[in-house]
Amino acid sequence: MYDETKPVDKNVLYKINKSTRVVFKEQHEKSQEVVNIDYCLEEHQYAIYANEYRRPEIDKNGCKTADVLSCVFDDSNKKIQSFIFDVKSDISAFSDDLRKENAMLTAIKEVRDFIEQIQMERLHKNSFLLYYENEGYVEEENFGIVTKSFEAEKFKNAAERLDGILSGEQEDIPTLLFLKLQNNLKPYEKEISRLYDFAEQMIKVAGKLYKLQVFLLTKKDECCYQITIKIKADRIICNE
């Protein structure tokens, strides 16, 4: 049971029986990101909240999780509003010049790793929602990212450049260097579609395309960025 007077432990499912605020914080050396999650619950509704949740029998070594797993249950209508999101300080923090500082590889890996986290967290979620599904509950799945900046054009540019190189579009570099670049990028061919989707704020999870909800943090002071997300049984709202 969730107790607002006590700290939240990782990998624990907390049940929330009344409207309340849960605060998620990610601390860095010189800054902090704060996500206020406001649960707005009505009669016959409750929520489940967890940080970095994984199935109990799964070894945490090598097991990816997302920062937050949230589910709101409406027993009267047998509906579940699930929401998985991860906090990425600045998902767009790679160079605009995709030829510099491994910028393109950074873009590829940021998107790939984020989607893998979401996919794994969904599996962890499904492991306990199976019982509700058996009782006839219908789930609406939501996936999101909380970040300081989301520059869609940069991900589109990365997709176009990767697509062009692997398609053989000669870059303004010596042929041998281009062939080496092409060979090095070959393992990332399947990431092209992921990058294009991500630029459109879409992600593919378990073979299905979902709208990616993007929540932008607001700077509150020199070291704190913050956002408030309101969660109801029928929708998710960004307050600030």
Secondary structure, 3 states (H helix, E strand, C coil): CCCCCCCCCECCCEEECCCEEEEEEEECCCCEEEEEEEECCCCCEEEEEEECCCCCCCCCCCCCCCCEEEEEEECCCCEEEEEEEEECCCCCCCCCCCCCCCHHHHHHHHHHHHHHHHHHHHHHHHHHHHHHHHCCCEEEEEEEEEECCCCHHHHHHHHHHHHHHHCCCCCCCCHHHHHHHHHHHHHHCCHHHHHHHHHCCEEEECCEEEEEEEEECEECCCCEEEEEEEECCCCEEECC
